[in-house]
Amino acid sequence: MTPAPSADPPAPQDGPDHPGPPQRGQIRRWRKYLADERAEARIYRLLAARSTGREQEILHQVAEAEQRHAEHWVGLLGPHAEAEARPSLYSRLLIFLATHFGSVFVLALLQRAESRSPYEREQDASDAMAADEAVHEEIIRALATEGRHRLSGNFRAAVFGANDGLVSNLALVMGVGATGTSPGMVLFAGVAGLLAGALSMGAGEFVSVRSQRELLDASQPTQVTLHVAPNLDLDANELVLVYRARGMSEEAAEHRAAERLGFFDCDCDPSRSFQDPAEDQSEQRSHVALGTDLGAAASSFCFFASGAVIPILPYLVGLTGVPAMVAGLVLVGIALLVTGGLVGLLSGASPWRRGLRQLAIGYGAALATYALGLLFNTSVA
């Protein structure tokens, strides 16, 4: 006998853990999950549209996985899925960034979002969904690697320069200001510290990167064997030792030496005639991650100066004494939180933790020099 139709809307299909209709709290939570999954799928599609080749294909596949997760919540919600909740503010921010920028910072933010997936503690999510989110974090980590390598050279110099400028000049201004000297002298000390520190940072970064590049270049193979090969003693082939010293097996070294000497009829694998692509890519990455000497020096100089000018801004606008030092502390504190947070975001770590760490370091240095300045307070009779 066919049951009479019910006037109420059909309830979603019951699962093994939910023998009855979903509760109001479950519906609200599922709607949030559904909105976030659809938002993440959209973010990955936006990033894929700004990518090419292998990366584009991978991002499309991750978007499809997020869409499957969304369908899971649609199945649980049933008719309740029609009243979809808005995605979280974090997801809306990522949509905006992916639409207009699509940089490594968006991938870093996504990596952090995937690492905080609630599905491991959510009984209504399947084990496969929790496993997917864990794998997605590793996928995004791998995709962000190349961008991080490109940024790590000059970005490192820029961040270090800005933080050094903030901390060192704040400490200098606080120390000189604590002595009770005139505001003009405090401002002069701050400007002198800005120029001295920026020039020192730029010169030091230039020498450091140039020296490191020269060391790397000195370790790269040369083409001298092409020029001297015709004059080598064929019975004591030194070329074999050259290639074995570069890490080749004896058989591969003999093949390469025979090729250089013109013995192209050797019974060897022709693939040994070419350098390992992975090895060549590793060498290129080393140079890319290192950055350029002029780029690193310019970044260090500019960012040190931009950081060092912040503690003296209150003096430039006419503040003096304690109000000027307090204003400088507040401005530098905000800047330290921002730079520390950016490093945290790029590395996929907590931006708040990195920002607070930078803040503690900067304020600790300022407190130390302020205490030292009080010992030499010139205003005391």
C-alpha positions as CSV (number, residue, x, y, z in Angstrom):
1,M,0.0,0.0,0.0
2,T,1.4,3.4,-1.0
3,P,1.7,5.8,1.9
4,A,-0.2,9.1,1.7
5,P,1.9,12.1,0.7
6,S,2.9,14.3,3.5
7,A,2.4,18.0,3.5
8,D,5.8,18.7,5.1
9,P,8.9,19.0,2.9
10,P,11.0,15.7,2.8
11,A,13.8,15.5,5.3
12,P,17.3,14.9,4.1
13,Q,18.4,11.3,3.8
14,D,19.3,9.9,7.2
15,G,22.9,8.8,7.7
16,P,24.2,6.1,10.0
17,D,25.0,8.7,12.7
18,H,21.8,10.6,12.3
19,P,18.7,8.4,12.6
20,G,16.4,11.4,12.7
21,P,16.0,14.8,11.0
22,P,18.9,17.3,11.4
23,Q,18.8,19.7,14.3
24,R,18.9,23.5,13.8
25,G,22.6,23.7,14.9
26,Q,23.5,21.0,12.4
27,I,21.7,22.8,9.6
28,R,23.5,26.0,10.4
29,R,26.9,24.3,10.5
30,W,26.3,22.4,7.3
31,R,25.3,25.5,5.5
32,K,28.5,27.2,6.6
33,Y,30.5,24.2,5.3
34,L,28.6,24.2,2.0
35,A,29.3,27.9,1.5
36,D,33.0,27.6,2.3
37,E,33.4,24.6,0.0
38,R,31.8,26.4,-2.9
39,A,33.9,29.5,-2.2
40,E,37.1,27.4,-2.1
41,A,36.1,25.7,-5.4
42,R,35.6,29.2,-6.9
43,I,39.0,30.3,-5.5
44,Y,40.8,27.4,-7.1
45,R,39.1,28.0,-10.4
46,L,40.1,31.7,-10.3
47,L,43.7,30.7,-9.6
48,A,43.6,28.2,-12.4
49,A,42.4,30.8,-14.8
50,R,45.5,32.8,-14.0
51,S,47.8,29.8,-14.4
52,T,49.0,27.6,-17.3
53,G,50.0,24.1,-18.0
54,R,50.5,21.6,-15.2
55,E,49.6,24.1,-12.4
56,Q,46.3,25.0,-14.1
57,E,45.4,21.3,-14.4
58,I,46.1,20.6,-10.8
59,L,44.1,23.6,-9.6
60,H,41.1,22.5,-11.6
61,Q,41.3,19.0,-10.1
62,V,41.5,20.5,-6.6
63,A,38.4,22.7,-7.4
64,E,36.5,19.5,-8.5
65,A,37.4,17.9,-5.2
66,E,36.0,20.9,-3.3
67,Q,32.9,20.7,-5.4
68,R,32.5,17.0,-4.4
69,H,32.7,18.1,-0.7
70,A,30.0,20.7,-1.4
71,E,27.8,18.0,-2.8
72,H,28.2,16.0,0.4
73,W,26.7,18.8,2.4
74,V,24.0,19.4,-0.2
75,G,23.0,15.7,0.2
76,L,22.8,16.1,4.0
77,L,20.9,19.4,3.9
78,G,18.3,18.4,1.3
79,P,15.8,21.2,0.9
80,H,17.6,23.2,3.5
81,A,20.5,23.7,1.1
82,E,18.4,26.2,-0.8
83,A,18.9,28.9,1.9
84,E,22.7,28.9,1.5
85,A,24.8,30.8,4.0
86,R,27.4,33.4,3.0
87,P,31.0,32.2,3.0
88,S,33.2,33.3,5.8
89,L,35.0,36.7,5.7
90,Y,38.3,34.8,5.2
91,S,36.9,33.0,2.1
92,R,35.5,36.3,0.7
93,L,38.9,37.9,1.2
94,L,40.6,35.0,-0.7
95,I,38.1,35.3,-3.5
96,F,39.0,39.0,-3.9
97,L,42.7,38.3,-3.8
98,A,42.5,35.4,-6.3
99,T,40.4,37.6,-8.6
100,H,42.7,40.6,-8.6
101,F,46.2,39.2,-7.8
102,G,46.5,35.4,-7.8
103,S,50.0,35.5,-6.3
104,V,52.0,33.2,-4.1
105,F,50.4,35.0,-1.1
106,V,47.0,33.6,-2.1
107,L,48.4,30.1,-2.2
108,A,50.0,30.7,1.2
109,L,46.7,31.8,2.6
110,L,45.0,28.8,1.0
111,Q,47.7,26.5,2.5
112,R,46.9,27.8,5.9
113,A,43.2,27.5,5.4
114,E,43.5,23.9,4.3
115,S,45.6,23.1,7.4
116,R,42.8,24.3,9.6
117,S,40.1,22.1,8.2
118,P,37.5,21.2,10.8
119,Y,36.6,17.9,9.2
120,E,38.9,15.8,11.4
121,R,36.6,16.8,14.4
122,E,33.4,16.9,12.4
123,Q,31.4,13.6,12.7
124,D,29.2,14.6,9.8
125,A,32.1,14.8,7.4
126,S,33.5,11.5,5.9
127,D,37.0,10.3,6.5
128,A,37.7,10.7,2.8
129,M,36.9,14.4,3.1
130,A,39.2,14.9,6.0
131,A,41.9,13.1,4.1
132,D,41.3,15.2,1.0
133,E,41.8,18.4,3.0
134,A,45.1,17.2,4.4
135,V,46.3,16.3,0.9
136,H,45.1,19.6,-0.4
137,E,47.5,21.4,2.0
138,E,50.4,19.4,0.6
139,I,49.3,20.2,-3.0
140,I,49.1,23.9,-2.3
141,R,52.4,23.8,-0.4
142,A,54.1,22.2,-3.5
143,L,52.5,24.7,-5.9
144,A,53.6,27.6,-3.7
145,T,57.2,26.4,-3.6
146,E,58.3,27.9,-6.9
147,G,56.8,31.3,-6.0
148,R,58.5,31.2,-2.6
149,H,61.8,30.4,-4.3
150,R,61.4,33.5,-6.5
151,L,60.6,35.7,-3.5
152,S,62.9,34.3,-1.0
153,G,66.0,36.2,-2.2
154,N,64.9,39.9,-2.5
155,F,61.9,39.3,-0.2
156,R,64.3,38.1,2.6
157,A,66.4,41.2,2.1
158,A,63.4,43.5,2.1
159,V,61.8,42.0,5.2
160,F,65.1,41.9,7.1
161,G,65.9,45.5,6.0
162,A,62.5,46.8,7.1
163,N,62.6,45.1,10.5
164,D,66.2,46.2,11.1
165,G,65.3,49.8,10.3
166,L,62.3,49.7,12.6
167,V,64.0,48.0,15.6
168,S,67.4,49.7,15.4
169,N,66.2,53.2,14.8
170,L,63.4,52.9,17.4
171,A,66.0,51.7,19.9
172,L,68.3,54.6,18.9
173,V,65.6,57.2,19.2
174,M,64.4,55.8,22.5
175,G,67.9,55.7,24.0
176,V,68.8,59.2,22.9
177,G,65.4,60.6,23.9
178,A,65.8,59.1,27.4
179,T,68.9,61.1,28.0
180,G,66.9,64.3,28.1
181,T,68.7,65.9,25.1
182,S,66.9,68.4,22.8
183,P,64.3,67.2,20.3
184,G,66.5,68.5,17.5
185,M,69.3,66.2,18.6
186,V,67.0,63.2,18.8
187,L,65.8,63.9,15.3
188,F,69.4,64.3,14.1
189,A,70.3,61.0,15.7
190,G,67.4,59.3,14.0
191,V,68.2,60.6,10.6
192,A,71.9,59.7,11.0
193,G,70.9,56.2,12.1
194,L,68.6,55.9,9.1
195,L,71.3,56.8,6.6
196,A,74.1,54.9,8.3
197,G,72.0,51.8,8.7
198,A,70.5,51.9,5.2
199,L,74.0,52.3,3.6
200,S,75.4,49.6,5.8
201,M,72.6,47.2,5.0
202,G,72.7,47.8,1.3
203,A,76.5,47.4,1.1
204,G,76.5,44.4,3.3
205,E,73.7,42.7,1.3
206,F,75.5,43.5,-2.0
207,V,78.8,41.9,-0.8
208,S,77.0,38.9,0.7
209,V,75.0,38.0,-2.3
210,R,77.8,38.7,-4.8
211,S,80.2,36.6,-2.7
212,Q,77.7,33.8,-2.5
213,R,77.1,33.9,-6.3
214,E,80.8,33.8,-6.9
215,L,81.1,30.7,-4.7
216,L,78.3,29.0,-6.6
217,D,79.8,30.0,-10.0
218,A,83.2,28.7,-9.0
219,S,81.6,25.3,-8.4
220,Q,79.9,25.1,-11.8
221,P,81.6,22.9,-14.5
222,T,83.3,24.8,-17.4
223,Q,83.7,23.8,-21.0
224,V,87.5,23.6,-20.9
225,T,87.4,19.9,-21.8
226,L,86.0,20.8,-25.3
227,H,89.2,22.9,-26.1
228,V,91.9,20.5,-24.7
229,A,90.3,17.2,-25.7
230,P,92.3,16.9,-29.0
231,N,95.6,17.1,-27.1
232,L,94.9,14.6,-24.4
233,D,96.9,11.4,-24.0
234,L,94.4,8.7,-25.3
235,D,96.1,6.0,-23.2
236,A,95.7,8.0,-19.9
237,N,92.3,9.6,-20.4
238,E,92.1,12.3,-17.7
239,L,88.6,13.2,-18.9
240,V,87.2,10.1,-17.2
241,L,88.5,11.5,-13.9
242,V,86.9,14.9,-14.5
243,Y,83.5,13.4,-15.0
244,R,83.8,10.9,-12.2
245,A,84.8,13.9,-9.9
246,R,81.5,15.5,-11.0
247,G,79.6,12.5,-9.6
248,M,79.2,10.3,-12.7
249,S,79.5,6.5,-12.5
250,E,82.6,5.0,-14.2
251,E,80.6,3.7,-17.1
252,A,78.9,7.1,-17.7
253,A,82.2,8.9,-17.3
254,E,83.9,6.7,-19.9
255,H,81.0,7.3,-22.3
256,R,81.2,11.1,-21.9
257,A,85.0,11.1,-22.3
258,A,84.7,9.0,-25.4
259,E,82.1,11.4,-26.8
260,R,84.4,14.4,-26.1
261,L,87.3,12.7,-27.8
262,G,85.3,11.9,-30.9
263,F,84.6,8.2,-30.3
264,F,80.9,8.4,-31.1
265,D,80.6,4.7,-32.0
266,C,80.9,3.6,-28.4
267,D,78.3,1.0,-27.3
268,C,76.8,3.1,-24.5
269,D,73.4,4.7,-23.7
270,P,73.1,8.0,-25.6
271,S,71.0,9.4,-22.8
272,R,74.2,9.7,-20.7
273,S,75.3,12.5,-23.1
274,F,73.0,14.9,-21.5
275,Q,73.0,16.5,-18.1
276,D,70.3,15.4,-15.6
277,P,67.4,17.9,-16.0
278,A,66.7,17.7,-12.3
279,E,70.3,18.7,-11.5
280,D,70.2,21.6,-13.9
281,Q,66.9,22.8,-12.4
282,S,68.3,22.5,-8.9
283,E,71.2,24.8,-10.0
284,Q,68.8,27.3,-11.5
285,R,66.7,27.3,-8.3
286,S,69.8,28.0,-6.2
287,H,70.5,31.1,-8.2
288,V,66.9,32.2,-8.3
289,A,66.4,31.8,-4.6
290,L,69.6,33.7,-3.9
291,G,68.4,36.8,-5.8
292,T,70.5,39.4,-7.6
293,D,73.2,41.4,-5.7
294,L,71.9,44.8,-6.9
295,G,68.3,43.8,-6.2
296,A,69.1,42.6,-2.7
297,A,71.2,45.7,-2.0
298,A,68.5,48.1,-3.3
299,S,65.8,46.2,-1.4
300,S,67.8,46.3,1.8
301,F,68.6,50.0,1.5
302,C,65.0,51.1,0.6
303,F,63.2,48.9,3.1
304,F,65.7,49.7,5.9
305,A,65.1,53.4,5.2
306,S,61.3,53.0,5.1
307,G,61.4,51.2,8.4
308,A,63.9,53.6,10.0
309,V,61.8,56.7,9.1
310,I,58.8,55.5,11.1
311,P,60.3,56.1,14.6
312,I,61.2,59.7,13.7
313,L,57.9,60.6,12.1
314,P,56.5,62.1,15.3
315,Y,59.5,64.4,15.6
316,L,59.1,65.4,11.9
317,V,55.6,66.6,12.6
318,G,56.5,68.6,15.7
319,L,56.0,66.2,18.6
320,T,58.6,66.2,21.4
321,G,59.4,64.4,24.6
322,V,57.4,61.5,25.9
323,P,54.5,62.0,23.5
324,A,56.8,61.7,20.5
325,M,58.4,58.5,21.9
326,V,55.0,57.0,22.7
327,A,53.7,57.8,19.2
328,G,56.9,56.3,17.7
329,L,56.3,53.1,19.7
330,V,52.8,52.8,18.5
331,L,53.7,53.3,14.8
332,V,56.6,50.9,15.0
333,G,54.5,48.4,16.8
334,I,51.9,48.4,14.0
335,A,54.6,48.1,11.4
336,L,56.2,45.2,13.2
337,L,52.9,43.4,13.4
338,V,52.4,43.9,9.6
339,T,55.9,42.7,8.5
340,G,55.8,39.8,10.9
341,G,52.3,38.9,9.7
342,L,53.4,39.0,6.1
343,V,56.3,36.6,6.8
344,G,53.9,34.3,8.6
345,L,51.4,34.3,5.7
346,L,54.1,33.6,3.1
347,S,55.5,30.7,5.1
348,G,52.0,29.3,5.8
349,A,52.3,29.8,9.5
350,S,50.2,31.9,12.0
351,P,50.5,35.6,11.0
352,W,49.6,36.6,14.6
353,R,52.3,34.6,16.2
354,R,55.0,35.9,13.8
355,G,53.7,39.4,14.2
356,L,53.7,39.2,18.0
357,R,57.2,37.8,17.9
358,Q,58.5,40.7,15.9
359,L,56.7,43.1,18.3
360,A,58.3,41.5,21.3
361,I,61.8,41.8,19.7
362,G,61.4,45.4,18.8
363,Y,60.0,46.6,22.1
364,G,62.6,44.6,24.0
365,A,65.4,46.4,22.2
366,A,63.7,49.8,22.7
367,L,63.3,49.1,26.4
368,A,66.9,48.1,26.8
369,T,68.2,51.3,25.1
370,Y,65.7,53.5,26.9
371,A,66.9,52.1,30.3
372,L,70.5,52.9,29.1
373,G,69.5,56.4,28.2
374,L,68.0,57.0,31.6
375,L,71.4,56.2,33.2
376,F,72.9,59.1,31.2
377,N,70.0,61.5,31.6
378,T,71.5,64.9,31.0
379,S,68.4,66.7,32.4
380,V,69.3,65.6,36.0
381,A,71.1,68.3,37.9
